[in-house]
């Protein structure tokens, strides 16, 4: 189902402090820097900061897997015991995302490139 892990998103309550810390850890400035999301491209992986992550149910770092058919994958994971936290929604450019949690409450993100 998954084409691979494409993104790792961290919830943050202080974007400025987190951006400074991650810029130092990653050794570079963000490639995307907006109030709603800050991101870096490192070795084919996107690392992101989400200031709304906690309100979206994120309790820690959340992997986002790229899939071919996000609606089919959400349905299959829900049938396997995942809970839909945030159903499929557009995020611009024809891209779609969804957030689920496993039976232990770990977050699983899904993305489909438009």
C-alpha positions as CSV (number, residue, x, y, z in Angstrom):
1,X,0.0,0.0,0.0
2,X,2.6,2.5,1.0
3,X,5.2,3.8,-1.5
4,X,7.4,4.9,1.4
5,X,7.9,7.1,4.3
6,X,8.0,10.6,3.0
7,X,7.6,12.9,5.9
8,X,8.1,13.1,9.6
9,X,6.0,15.8,11.4
10,X,6.6,17.1,14.9
11,X,3.8,19.0,16.7
12,X,5.1,22.2,18.3
13,X,3.7,24.9,20.6
14,X,6.5,27.3,19.8
15,X,7.4,27.4,16.1
16,X,10.2,30.0,16.5
17,X,12.1,27.9,19.2
18,X,11.4,24.7,17.4
19,X,12.6,26.2,14.0
20,X,15.8,27.3,15.6
21,X,16.4,23.9,17.2
22,X,15.7,21.9,14.1
23,X,17.7,24.3,11.9
24,X,20.7,23.6,14.1
25,X,20.1,19.8,14.3
26,X,19.6,19.6,10.5
27,X,22.4,22.1,9.7
28,X,20.3,24.1,7.3
29,X,17.4,26.6,7.2
30,X,13.8,25.4,6.3
31,X,12.9,25.0,2.7
32,X,9.3,25.9,3.5
33,X,8.5,28.5,6.2
34,X,4.9,29.5,6.8
35,X,2.9,30.2,10.0
36,X,1.0,26.9,9.5
37,X,3.9,24.7,8.7
38,X,7.7,24.8,8.6
39,X,9.6,22.1,6.7
40,X,13.0,20.9,5.6
41,X,14.1,18.5,2.8
42,X,16.8,16.2,4.1
43,X,18.0,13.2,2.1
44,X,14.7,12.6,0.4
45,X,12.7,13.0,3.7
46,X,10.6,16.0,4.6
47,X,10.9,17.0,8.3
48,X,8.1,19.3,9.4
49,X,6.9,21.3,12.3
50,X,3.1,21.7,12.8
51,X,1.9,24.3,15.2
52,X,-1.6,22.8,15.1
53,X,-0.4,19.3,15.5
54,X,-1.5,18.8,19.2
55,X,-5.0,20.1,18.4
56,X,-5.1,17.5,15.6
57,X,-4.3,14.7,18.0
58,X,-0.5,14.5,17.5
59,X,1.3,13.5,20.7
60,X,4.7,13.2,19.2
61,X,6.5,12.7,15.9
62,X,4.2,11.4,13.2
63,X,5.3,9.5,10.2
64,X,3.5,10.3,6.9
65,X,3.5,7.5,4.3
66,X,2.9,8.3,0.6
67,X,0.2,6.0,-0.9
68,X,-1.4,5.6,-4.4
69,X,-5.0,5.7,-3.3
70,X,-5.5,7.4,0.1
71,X,-9.2,6.7,0.4
72,X,-8.7,3.0,-0.2
73,X,-5.8,3.0,2.3
74,X,-7.8,4.8,5.0
75,X,-10.6,2.3,4.6
76,X,-8.2,-0.7,4.7
77,X,-6.5,0.6,7.8
78,X,-9.8,1.4,9.5
79,X,-10.9,-2.2,8.8
80,X,-7.7,-3.4,10.4
81,X,-8.3,-1.5,13.6
82,X,-7.0,2.0,13.0
83,X,-9.1,5.0,14.2
84,X,-9.6,7.8,11.7
85,X,-8.5,11.0,13.4
86,X,-8.7,13.3,10.4
87,X,-10.3,12.0,7.3
88,X,-9.0,12.6,3.8
89,X,-8.7,16.3,3.1
90,X,-7.1,18.5,0.4
91,X,-4.0,20.5,1.4
92,X,-3.3,22.3,-1.9
93,X,-1.9,21.5,-5.3
94,X,-4.1,18.4,-5.6
95,X,-2.4,16.8,-2.6
96,X,-4.5,14.9,0.0
97,X,-3.7,13.9,3.6
98,X,-5.4,11.9,6.3
99,X,-4.4,11.1,9.9
100,X,-5.2,7.9,11.7
101,X,-4.1,6.3,15.0
102,X,-3.2,2.7,15.8
103,X,-4.8,0.8,18.7
104,X,-2.1,2.2,21.0
105,X,-2.8,5.8,20.0
106,X,0.3,6.2,17.8
107,X,-0.4,8.5,14.9
108,X,-0.1,7.4,11.3
109,X,-0.2,10.0,8.5
110,X,-1.1,9.3,4.9
111,X,-0.4,11.5,1.9
112,X,-1.4,11.2,-1.8
113,X,0.3,13.5,-4.3
114,X,-2.1,15.1,-6.8
